[in-house]
Amino acid sequence: MSYIIIPVFLMIVENIIPLVLILIVTVIMVILTRYGCKLMDNYSKVSNERSKERLKERRERREYAKEREENADKAGKTGSNQYQKKVNLELNTNFWRSKGGQATNAPAADCVYCYDNQHTIMFVCTVQQFEQGKVAVYNKKKRITTVAGCKPPQR
């Protein structure tokens, strides 16, 4: 009998203890995983709320800027930086005044032109817009205030 009972008992003890340990570790891992998921859900909700608040603030700023520009236009001034249009160019060229219609999309009125990178004539704005300050022309981040044949722009 001792040849049967003692080996069976040892076999059960050797196999049950690891099974119980595996079960305990599994239960602990499940608990930690659920707790971690709850923490991540809470964090994602907080971050989503923050991002929604940021988007709402940006929209409000844009709407406020539009309202301010519209109010400035109604008061007789133009929008941001007191200009309706800003033309940024990165060209190493001169500007001149000439009759309209010389470049593509150029109106029939007197216009301000320059050469683009392919050395073709490029329409910048009309002389009237330039002289009234409705268009601010920037070339290499420097504002152009003198064009041959034009008055300096009003501010």
C-alpha beads as a LAMMPS data file, in Angstrom:
LAMMPS data file: protein, C-alpha beads

155 atoms
154 bonds

1 atom types
1 bond types

-500.0 500.0 xlo xhi
-500.0 500.0 ylo yhi
-500.0 500.0 zlo zhi

Masses

1 110.0

Atoms # bond

1 1 1 0.000 0.000 0.000
2 1 1 2.857 2.374 0.755
3 1 1 4.123 1.884 -2.790
4 1 1 0.817 3.257 -4.130
5 1 1 -0.349 5.886 -1.614
6 1 1 2.918 7.755 -1.134
7 1 1 3.682 8.173 -4.877
8 1 1 0.073 9.211 -5.624
9 1 1 0.156 11.710 -2.758
10 1 1 3.478 13.135 -3.957
11 1 1 2.216 13.331 -7.536
12 1 1 -0.932 15.201 -6.427
13 1 1 1.055 17.624 -4.244
14 1 1 3.625 18.253 -6.977
15 1 1 0.917 19.016 -9.551
16 1 1 -1.671 20.802 -7.402
17 1 1 0.672 23.399 -5.908
18 1 1 1.784 24.737 -9.332
19 1 1 -1.825 24.673 -10.558
20 1 1 -2.959 26.702 -7.532
21 1 1 -0.093 29.177 -8.044
22 1 1 -0.985 29.541 -11.733
23 1 1 -4.616 30.140 -10.770
24 1 1 -3.649 32.808 -8.199
25 1 1 -1.348 34.587 -10.696
26 1 1 -4.086 34.476 -13.344
27 1 1 -6.631 36.027 -10.963
28 1 1 -4.170 38.775 -9.987
29 1 1 -3.387 39.530 -13.660
30 1 1 -7.102 39.744 -14.531
31 1 1 -7.707 42.159 -11.640
32 1 1 -4.725 44.341 -12.631
33 1 1 -5.783 44.356 -16.288
34 1 1 -9.320 45.465 -15.486
35 1 1 -8.052 48.175 -13.138
36 1 1 -5.581 49.350 -15.788
37 1 1 -8.323 49.463 -18.429
38 1 1 -10.507 51.564 -16.138
39 1 1 -7.618 53.962 -15.548
40 1 1 -6.982 54.242 -19.293
41 1 1 -10.672 54.864 -19.969
42 1 1 -10.719 57.634 -17.382
43 1 1 -7.533 59.144 -18.836
44 1 1 -8.861 58.999 -22.398
45 1 1 -12.109 60.667 -21.295
46 1 1 -10.139 63.456 -19.617
47 1 1 -7.868 63.909 -22.635
48 1 1 -10.886 63.889 -24.995
49 1 1 -12.545 66.559 -22.879
50 1 1 -9.355 68.644 -22.956
51 1 1 -9.034 68.320 -26.723
52 1 1 -12.702 69.249 -27.163
53 1 1 -12.136 72.310 -24.958
54 1 1 -9.098 73.308 -27.040
55 1 1 -11.050 72.935 -30.281
56 1 1 -13.882 75.004 -28.824
57 1 1 -11.409 77.735 -27.778
58 1 1 -9.874 77.782 -31.268
59 1 1 -13.303 78.095 -32.883
60 1 1 -14.211 80.918 -30.523
61 1 1 -10.946 82.733 -31.336
62 1 1 -11.582 82.361 -35.080
63 1 1 -15.146 83.613 -34.722
64 1 1 -13.968 86.535 -32.596
65 1 1 -11.291 87.406 -35.189
66 1 1 -13.867 87.252 -38.002
67 1 1 -16.260 89.473 -36.053
68 1 1 -13.458 91.926 -35.327
69 1 1 -12.489 92.068 -39.015
70 1 1 -16.114 92.533 -40.066
71 1 1 -16.559 95.315 -37.529
72 1 1 -13.342 96.955 -38.725
73 1 1 -14.533 96.701 -42.336
74 1 1 -17.836 98.310 -41.368
75 1 1 -15.987 101.105 -39.583
76 1 1 -14.070 101.903 -42.766
77 1 1 -10.848 100.099 -41.907
78 1 1 -9.777 96.812 -43.360
79 1 1 -9.159 93.620 -41.391
80 1 1 -6.068 92.229 -39.688
81 1 1 -2.947 94.382 -40.044
82 1 1 -5.239 96.925 -41.732
83 1 1 -4.985 95.063 -45.052
84 1 1 -7.547 93.010 -46.910
85 1 1 -4.980 90.948 -48.732
86 1 1 -1.375 89.992 -48.057
87 1 1 0.846 88.936 -50.966
88 1 1 3.973 87.021 -49.895
89 1 1 6.617 86.471 -52.566
90 1 1 10.022 84.850 -52.322
91 1 1 11.465 86.338 -55.495
92 1 1 14.564 88.371 -56.241
93 1 1 12.901 90.820 -58.596
94 1 1 11.754 94.389 -59.186
95 1 1 8.162 95.597 -59.296
96 1 1 6.689 97.980 -61.860
97 1 1 3.441 99.592 -62.935
98 1 1 1.951 98.905 -66.310
99 1 1 -1.366 98.712 -68.110
100 1 1 -3.578 95.764 -67.270
101 1 1 -4.014 92.491 -69.096
102 1 1 -0.333 91.658 -69.580
103 1 1 -0.241 88.604 -67.310
104 1 1 -2.666 85.758 -66.710
105 1 1 -5.633 86.707 -64.511
106 1 1 -4.704 90.386 -64.698
107 1 1 -7.598 92.878 -64.843
108 1 1 -7.873 95.651 -67.433
109 1 1 -6.938 98.388 -64.907
110 1 1 -3.371 99.580 -64.266
111 1 1 -1.526 96.838 -62.386
112 1 1 1.652 96.128 -60.468
113 1 1 3.746 93.345 -61.983
114 1 1 6.960 91.452 -61.259
115 1 1 8.889 88.566 -62.733
116 1 1 8.447 85.110 -61.235
117 1 1 11.129 82.391 -60.945
118 1 1 10.725 81.383 -64.610
119 1 1 11.191 85.040 -65.611
120 1 1 7.650 85.453 -66.853
121 1 1 5.475 88.433 -65.982
122 1 1 3.398 87.866 -62.862
123 1 1 0.376 89.919 -61.772
124 1 1 0.666 91.152 -58.160
125 1 1 -2.232 93.572 -57.630
126 1 1 -3.909 96.612 -59.137
127 1 1 -2.332 100.040 -58.692
128 1 1 -5.463 101.301 -56.940
129 1 1 -5.313 98.483 -54.369
130 1 1 -1.596 99.109 -53.796
131 1 1 -1.953 102.880 -53.370
132 1 1 -4.975 102.591 -51.050
133 1 1 -3.155 100.049 -48.868
134 1 1 -5.691 97.308 -49.491
135 1 1 -2.876 94.947 -50.491
136 1 1 0.380 94.515 -48.585
137 1 1 3.121 93.143 -50.822
138 1 1 5.977 91.306 -49.115
139 1 1 9.052 90.137 -50.979
140 1 1 11.591 88.043 -49.052
141 1 1 9.757 88.986 -45.823
142 1 1 10.296 92.709 -46.477
143 1 1 7.323 94.947 -47.242
144 1 1 7.387 96.642 -50.630
145 1 1 6.353 100.287 -50.270
146 1 1 7.799 101.735 -53.474
147 1 1 6.836 100.727 -56.971
148 1 1 7.895 102.774 -59.993
149 1 1 4.956 104.943 -61.088
150 1 1 2.857 104.391 -57.936
151 1 1 2.233 106.488 -54.886
152 1 1 3.322 104.975 -51.543
153 1 1 0.535 102.942 -49.955
154 1 1 -1.720 104.569 -47.368
155 1 1 -1.621 103.136 -43.896

Bonds

1 1 1 2
2 1 2 3
3 1 3 4
4 1 4 5
5 1 5 6
6 1 6 7
7 1 7 8
8 1 8 9
9 1 9 10
10 1 10 11
11 1 11 12
12 1 12 13
13 1 13 14
14 1 14 15
15 1 15 16
16 1 16 17
17 1 17 18
18 1 18 19
19 1 19 20
20 1 20 21
21 1 21 22
22 1 22 23
23 1 23 24
24 1 24 25
25 1 25 26
26 1 26 27
27 1 27 28
28 1 28 29
29 1 29 30
30 1 30 31
31 1 31 32
32 1 32 33
33 1 33 34
34 1 34 35
35 1 35 36
36 1 36 37
37 1 37 38
38 1 38 39
39 1 39 40
40 1 40 41
41 1 41 42
42 1 42 43
43 1 43 44
44 1 44 45
45 1 45 46
46 1 46 47
47 1 47 48
48 1 48 49
49 1 49 50
50 1 50 51
51 1 51 52
52 1 52 53
53 1 53 54
54 1 54 55
55 1 55 56
56 1 56 57
57 1 57 58
58 1 58 59
59 1 59 60
60 1 60 61
61 1 61 62
62 1 62 63
63 1 63 64
64 1 64 65
65 1 65 66
66 1 66 67
67 1 67 68
68 1 68 69
69 1 69 70
70 1 70 71
71 1 71 72
72 1 72 73
73 1 73 74
74 1 74 75
75 1 75 76
76 1 76 77
77 1 77 78
78 1 78 79
79 1 79 80
80 1 80 81
81 1 81 82
82 1 82 83
83 1 83 84
84 1 84 85
85 1 85 86
86 1 86 87
87 1 87 88
88 1 88 89
89 1 89 90
90 1 90 91
91 1 91 92
92 1 92 93
93 1 93 94
94 1 94 95
95 1 95 96
96 1 96 97
97 1 97 98
98 1 98 99
99 1 99 100
100 1 100 101
101 1 101 102
102 1 102 103
103 1 103 104
104 1 104 105
105 1 105 106
106 1 106 107
107 1 107 108
108 1 108 109
109 1 109 110
110 1 110 111
111 1 111 112
112 1 112 113
113 1 113 114
114 1 114 115
115 1 115 116
116 1 116 117
117 1 117 118
118 1 118 119
119 1 119 120
120 1 120 121
121 1 121 122
122 1 122 123
123 1 123 124
124 1 124 125
125 1 125 126
126 1 126 127
127 1 127 128
128 1 128 129
129 1 129 130
130 1 130 131
131 1 131 132
132 1 132 133
133 1 133 134
134 1 134 135
135 1 135 136
136 1 136 137
137 1 137 138
138 1 138 139
139 1 139 140
140 1 140 141
141 1 141 142
142 1 142 143
143 1 143 144
144 1 144 145
145 1 145 146
146 1 146 147
147 1 147 148
148 1 148 149
149 1 149 150
150 1 150 151
151 1 151 152
152 1 152 153
153 1 153 154
154 1 154 155
